[in-house]
Amino acid sequence: MLLIGQAGFEEYLAREVSARGGRVLAQGPGWVRAEGAAQDLAFAHVVLSGETEFAGDSVNGLAQQLADFFMQSLKGERIEAAWPCVFAGPAELVGLGRRIAGVEKAFHEVLKKRFARVAKLAVPDLPRGAGSVRGLAVWFTDFGRLVVARDITLNGQRRMADDDLAPSRSYLKVEEGYIVLGREPAQGETVCDLGAAPGGWSYSAAKRGAKVVAVDNGPLKGGAKDNPLIEHRMEDAFRFQPAEGQAYDWLFCDMVEDPHHVLHHIIEPWVERGWCRRFVVNLKFGRVDAVALLDELRDPRSVLQRCAPGLRIRHLYHDREEFTLVGEVAAR
């Protein structure tokens, strides 16, 4: 399989593959080719299963190989609706974009001549959300080499649109986290945002009509400042607790702190004591072993695995040296 992630973090992805019993065959900017790897990997954004590799020097030659592969794979399969046909590769390889565009154009020309109806239904983007999809994904590992697959697994990561009122770039992370979870705050729901300042995550929930308690000694800015749906409490996020018998619909937490300190003193108590029903939280791994931290989070004996069995750990498109954890707390 080919695992595609964020460029610059391919070494982490390769280590994660190995730690979970897979074997790394090759790697490059933002991708790892492996066998026997688990699909639910934090550093993998897209997984191409049952992939085939092609090589060639000419645009038309590569396009013809792709067309032959695709048409052969269609035997016995009917395409009646829009299907993803995506061509991509590492942006770090200067000039590769032109090569990709050329092969993509030539491929579609061949496809239109032989399967015009199928060609009309092709869309150049992967669907929004997480899950499996059948289509055609072509990933260039170099100018003359590409990997192609029909079966595509999406782990939910994707680039998000910014908002001029969002007070910080971190706003994009929580927006992306909703896609991974498959749910977002709704009107009237309650959110506790620990370490909220300058308020990007609080603003994200409030713009959907949720009622937010933003806990931070720092000031709120932008669309979070003086927002009628955001109650700003200038308190220590590590000491804050809900009132007796109270539970929030959502826990948010994105703090520049040691990940184990945040995990053991905020996330685990909130989840184990039922103070929240679902959560979107970040853990910074810049100063710890990221793969070892993943092993801790995935340990079946851990609080998160026991109390939030559907936990998803992702290195998001908008994450840097951090993981985003999303999940729902099991009913008691």
C-alpha positions as a printed NumPy array, in Angstrom:
array([[  0.   ,   0.   ,   0.   ],
       [  0.98 ,   3.617,  -0.464],
       [  0.567,   5.875,   2.558],
       [  0.396,   9.607,   1.885],
       [  0.899,  12.154,   4.66 ],
       [  2.35 ,  15.579,   5.28 ],
       [  5.719,  16.306,   3.69 ],
       [  8.459,  16.564,   6.285],
       [  6.848,  13.919,   8.498],
       [  7.46 ,  10.853,   6.319],
       [ 10.096,   9.576,   8.74 ],
       [  7.504,   9.594,  11.528],
       [  5.087,   7.752,   9.237],
       [  7.718,   5.148,   8.404],
       [  8.476,   4.622,  12.096],
       [  4.767,   4.309,  12.87 ],
       [  4.386,   1.692,  10.132],
       [  7.267,  -0.336,  11.559],
       [  6.002,   0.02 ,  15.14 ],
       [  2.656,  -1.473,  14.09 ],
       [  4.088,  -4.491,  12.331],
       [  4.418,  -3.22 ,   8.762],
       [  7.456,  -3.227,   6.511],
       [  8.627,  -0.061,   4.778],
       [  9.57 ,  -0.605,   1.143],
       [ 10.365,   2.96 ,   0.064],
       [  9.677,   6.53 ,   1.09 ],
       [  9.875,  10.076,  -0.219],
       [  8.503,  13.556,   0.519],
       [  5.148,  12.98 ,   2.232],
       [  4.77 ,   9.303,   1.315],
       [  5.731,   5.807,   2.396],
       [  5.204,   2.595,   0.45 ],
       [  4.772,  -0.383,   2.74 ],
       [  3.339,  -3.842,   3.1  ],
       [  1.458,  -5.319,   6.037],
       [  0.8  ,  -1.868,   7.513],
       [ -2.239,  -0.97 ,   9.591],
       [ -4.534,   1.516,   7.862],
       [ -5.491,   3.496,  10.964],
       [ -2.211,   5.382,  11.174],
       [ -1.943,   8.85 ,  12.713],
       [  0.522,  10.17 ,  10.123],
       [ -1.287,   8.746,   7.067],
       [ -3.804,  11.085,   5.424],
       [ -4.657,   8.85 ,   2.472],
       [ -4.082,   5.12 ,   1.975],
       [ -3.936,   3.565,  -1.488],
       [ -4.535,  -0.19 ,  -1.255],
       [ -3.79 ,  -2.809,  -3.907],
       [ -1.582,  -0.322,  -5.696],
       [  0.385,  -0.846,  -8.896],
       [  3.549,   0.982,  -9.925],
       [  4.256,   2.227, -13.442],
       [  7.349,   3.822, -14.943],
       [  8.015,   5.617, -18.204],
       [  9.853,   8.502, -19.809],
       [  7.038,  10.086, -21.829],
       [  3.779,  11.741, -20.829],
       [  1.787,   9.787, -23.413],
       [  3.433,   6.526, -22.434],
       [  2.498,   6.937, -18.769],
       [ -1.024,   8.035, -19.679],
       [ -1.541,   4.981, -21.89 ],
       [ -0.345,   2.643, -19.141],
       [ -2.793,   4.264, -16.722],
       [ -5.657,   4.048, -19.198],
       [ -4.962,   0.375, -19.889],
       [ -4.821,  -0.367, -16.16 ],
       [ -8.038,   1.519, -15.431],
       [-10.043,   0.022, -18.285],
       [ -8.86 ,  -3.467, -17.398],
       [ -9.93 ,  -2.907, -13.782],
       [-13.426,  -1.851, -14.912],
       [-14.344,  -5.322, -16.164],
       [-17.575,  -6.32 , -14.432],
       [-17.901,  -2.93 , -12.725],
       [-20.497,  -0.29 , -13.602],
       [-19.916,   3.377, -12.839],
       [-23.222,   5.241, -12.588],
       [-22.273,   8.206, -10.388],
       [-19.463,  10.707,  -9.919],
       [-16.156,   9.062,  -9.072],
       [-12.857,  10.575,  -7.872],
       [-10.026,  10.678, -10.385],
       [ -7.127,  12.333,  -8.605],
       [ -3.584,  12.985,  -9.811],
       [ -1.039,  14.311,  -7.306],
       [  2.552,  14.135,  -6.095],
       [  5.042,  15.843,  -3.791],
       [  5.062,  19.631,  -4.217],
       [  8.682,  19.499,  -3.028],
       [  9.797,  18.144,  -6.436],
       [ 10.155,  21.333,  -8.481],
       [  8.441,  21.1  , -11.842],
       [  6.597,  17.879, -11.044],
       [  3.248,  19.686, -11.165],
       [  3.597,  20.281, -14.893],
       [  4.426,  16.643, -15.475],
       [  1.385,  15.534, -13.476],
       [ -0.903,  17.917, -15.368],
       [  0.389,  16.629, -18.688],
       [ -0.185,  12.969, -17.835],
       [ -3.608,  13.747, -16.38 ],
       [ -4.696,  15.571, -19.541],
       [ -3.418,  12.794, -21.81 ],
       [ -5.127,  10.133, -19.669],
       [ -8.505,  11.882, -19.892],
       [ -8.151,  12.208, -23.661],
       [ -7.673,   8.457, -23.975],
       [-10.525,   7.758, -21.555],
       [-12.955,  10.045, -23.44 ],
       [-12.289,   8.215, -26.681],
       [-13.007,   4.786, -25.219],
       [-15.384,   5.405, -22.278],
       [-16.968,   8.828, -22.806],
       [-19.764,   8.289, -20.267],
       [-17.368,   7.174, -17.537],
       [-15.009,  10.06 , -18.333],
       [-17.837,  12.596, -17.899],
       [-18.513,  11.34 , -14.367],
       [-14.899,  11.801, -13.21 ],
       [-14.235,  14.498, -10.589],
       [-10.707,  15.723,  -9.76 ],
       [-11.111,  15.759,  -5.958],
       [-11.387,  13.237,  -3.164],
       [-14.646,  13.401,  -1.194],
       [-14.881,  15.298,   2.069],
       [-14.798,  13.194,   5.208],
       [-13.295,   9.91 ,   6.331],
       [-13.904,   6.456,   4.894],
       [-13.268,   4.283,   1.856],
       [-14.004,   5.194,  -1.747],
       [-13.596,   3.509,  -5.114],
       [-12.059,   5.623,  -7.848],
       [ -8.65 ,   6.238,  -9.325],
       [ -5.776,   7.761,  -7.383],
       [ -2.463,   8.437,  -9.096],
       [  0.529,   9.493,  -6.989],
       [  3.808,  10.456,  -8.661],
       [  6.838,   9.419,  -6.635],
       [  9.095,  10.946,  -9.293],
       [  8.9  ,  12.396, -12.825],
       [  8.933,   8.987, -14.446],
       [  7.405,   6.791, -11.764],
       [  3.918,   6.684, -10.293],
       [  1.706,   4.542,  -8.099],
       [ -1.944,   3.972,  -8.984],
       [ -4.824,   2.377,  -7.055],
       [ -8.601,   2.031,  -7.293],
       [ -9.248,   1.577,  -3.562],
       [ -8.709,   4.71 ,  -1.487],
       [ -9.05 ,   5.174,   2.271],
       [ -9.398,   8.694,   3.635],
       [ -8.478,   9.366,   7.259],
       [-10.239,  12.734,   7.295],
       [ -7.353,  15.198,   6.952],
       [ -7.79 ,  18.02 ,   4.474],
       [ -7.021,  21.684,   3.946],
       [ -9.621,  23.993,   5.509],
       [-10.825,  27.439,   4.497],
       [ -9.762,  30.306,   6.746],
       [-12.136,  32.807,   8.363],
       [-11.205,  36.495,   8.64 ],
       [-12.769,  36.664,  12.119],
       [-10.818,  33.691,  13.448],
       [ -8.268,  35.051,  15.932],
       [ -5.575,  32.467,  15.207],
       [ -4.366,  29.879,  12.726],
       [ -5.278,  27.141,  15.227],
       [ -8.907,  27.684,  14.206],
       [ -8.162,  25.553,  11.138],
       [ -7.151,  22.583,  13.282],
       [-10.44 ,  22.267,  15.128],
       [-12.377,  22.742,  11.881],
       [-10.403,  19.848,  10.425],
       [-10.921,  17.828,  13.6  ],
       [-14.688,  17.901,  13.07 ],
       [-14.218,  16.124,   9.732],
       [-12.161,  13.362,  11.349],
       [-14.8  ,  12.897,  14.062],
       [-17.696,  13.189,  11.625],
       [-19.505,  15.65 ,  13.863],
       [-19.307,  19.315,  14.891],
       [-20.804,  21.416,  17.702],
       [-24.463,  22.244,  17.186],
       [-26.639,  25.149,  18.243],
       [-27.334,  25.056,  21.955],
       [-24.614,  22.521,  22.79 ],
       [-22.071,  23.379,  25.468],
       [-18.326,  23.58 ,  24.987],
       [-15.495,  23.985,  27.478],
       [-12.347,  25.316,  25.8  ],
       [ -9.352,  24.906,  28.107],
       [ -6.387,  27.138,  27.288],
       [ -8.667,  29.032,  24.924],
       [ -6.75 ,  32.269,  24.2  ],
       [ -6.74 ,  33.868,  21.717],
       [ -9.981,  32.018,  21.046],
       [ -9.817,  30.315,  17.653],
       [-11.465,  27.115,  18.845],
       [-14.044,  28.967,  20.949],
       [-14.961,  31.097,  17.942],
       [-15.339,  27.968,  15.793],
       [-17.926,  26.53 ,  18.2  ],
       [-19.721,  29.833,  18.774],
       [-20.191,  30.478,  15.044],
       [-22.222,  27.255,  14.992],
       [-24.448,  28.458,  17.824],
       [-22.813,  26.521,  20.673],
       [-22.402,  28.057,  24.124],
       [-18.738,  28.225,  25.091],
       [-16.886,  28.594,  28.372],
       [-13.4  ,  29.756,  27.375],
       [-10.885,  29.217,  30.175],
       [ -7.599,  31.122,  29.94 ],
       [ -5.845,  33.93 ,  31.757],
       [ -4.922,  35.431,  28.386],
       [ -7.166,  37.72 ,  26.304],
       [ -9.567,  36.634,  23.586],
       [ -9.285,  38.309,  20.189],
       [-11.023,  38.603,  16.819],
       [-14.43 ,  36.951,  16.574],
       [-14.044,  35.433,  20.046],
       [-13.708,  38.785,  21.823],
       [-17.006,  39.994,  23.34 ],
       [-18.853,  37.21 ,  21.548],
       [-22.256,  36.795,  23.271],
       [-21.984,  33.002,  23.081],
       [-18.546,  32.889,  24.716],
       [-18.099,  33.265,  28.456],
       [-14.464,  34.095,  29.176],
       [-13.221,  32.843,  32.541],
       [ -9.759,  34.055,  33.464],
       [ -8.737,  30.938,  35.371],
       [ -6.075,  28.233,  35.298],
       [ -7.158,  25.611,  32.752],
       [ -5.464,  22.838,  34.742],
       [ -7.548,  23.653,  37.819],
       [-10.883,  24.282,  36.153],
       [-13.636,  21.734,  36.788],
       [-17.331,  21.626,  35.89 ],
       [-19.887,  22.362,  38.572],
       [-21.19 ,  19.382,  40.524],
       [-23.306,  17.176,  38.255],
       [-22.465,  19.206,  35.147],
       [-21.143,  17.725,  31.902],
       [-20.216,  19.621,  28.757],
       [-21.121,  18.359,  25.315],
       [-17.585,  19.145,  24.124],
       [-14.1  ,  19.479,  25.562],
       [-11.6  ,  21.521,  23.553],
       [ -7.946,  21.798,  24.501],
       [ -5.002,  23.099,  22.473],
       [ -2.202,  24.11 ,  24.826],
       [  1.535,  24.551,  24.331],
       [  2.394,  22.258,  27.234],
       [  4.114,  18.923,  27.806],
       [  1.805,  16.309,  26.24 ],
       [  1.87 ,  13.993,  29.248],
       [  0.974,  16.857,  31.57 ],
       [ -2.045,  17.733,  29.406],
       [ -2.979,  14.077,  28.969],
       [ -2.827,  13.098,  32.651],
       [ -4.105,  16.323,  34.227],
       [ -6.786,  17.417,  31.765],
       [ -7.84 ,  14.915,  29.124],
       [ -7.89 ,  11.706,  31.171],
       [ -9.757,  13.179,  34.185],
       [-12.353,  14.854,  31.972],
       [-12.984,  11.674,  29.991],
       [-12.857,   9.232,  32.902],
       [-15.159,  11.325,  35.113],
       [-17.649,  11.938,  32.35 ],
       [-17.218,  15.732,  32.385],
       [-17.548,  15.807,  28.578],
       [-19.433,  13.787,  25.974],
       [-16.982,  14.257,  23.119],
       [-13.653,  15.975,  22.609],
       [-11.21 ,  17.561,  20.21 ],
       [ -7.796,  17.995,  21.84 ],
       [ -4.203,  18.502,  20.757],
       [ -1.009,  17.026,  22.167],
       [  2.355,  18.554,  21.199],
       [  5.045,  15.945,  20.518],
       [  7.958,  18.205,  19.61 ],
       [  9.93 ,  17.356,  22.767],
       [  8.948,  13.697,  23.168],
       [  9.167,  10.543,  21.067],
       [  6.063,  10.858,  18.877],
       [  5.797,   7.138,  18.067],
       [  6.213,   6.16 ,  21.728],
       [  3.449,   8.623,  22.603],
       [  1.219,   6.965,  19.999],
       [  1.886,   3.584,  21.597],
       [  0.815,   4.976,  24.975],
       [ -2.387,   6.424,  23.55 ],
       [ -3.235,   3.152,  21.786],
       [ -2.547,   0.933,  24.801],
       [ -5.814,  -0.962,  25.493],
       [ -5.318,  -0.282,  29.21 ],
       [ -5.187,   3.496,  28.775],
       [ -7.982,   5.724,  30.029],
       [ -8.797,   6.962,  26.542],
       [ -9.089,   3.47 ,  25.068],
       [-11.284,   2.328,  27.956],
       [-13.552,   5.368,  28.089],
       [-13.531,   6.51 ,  24.45 ],
       [-13.129,   3.286,  22.43 ],
       [-13.672,   5.039,  19.087],
       [-10.692,   7.346,  19.682],
       [ -9.047,   8.646,  16.511],
       [ -5.525,  10.042,  16.567],
       [ -4.488,  12.088,  13.568],
       [ -1.643,  14.26 ,  12.386],
       [ -3.774,  16.816,  10.582],
       [ -3.053,  18.805,   7.457],
       [ -2.925,  21.905,   9.687],
       [ -0.957,  20.242,  12.505],
       [  2.742,  20.747,  12.971],
       [  4.546,  18.782,  15.715],
       [  1.292,  17.72 ,  17.365],
       [ -1.481,  15.153,  17.269],
       [ -5.187,  15.89 ,  17.258],
       [ -7.321,  13.439,  19.226],
       [-11.067,  13.217,  18.631],
       [-13.604,  10.901,  20.195],
       [-16.836,  10.308,  22.023],
       [-17.027,   9.216,  25.639],
       [-18.774,   5.885,  26.139],
       [-22.16 ,   6.039,  27.866],
       [-22.096,   5.008,  31.509]])
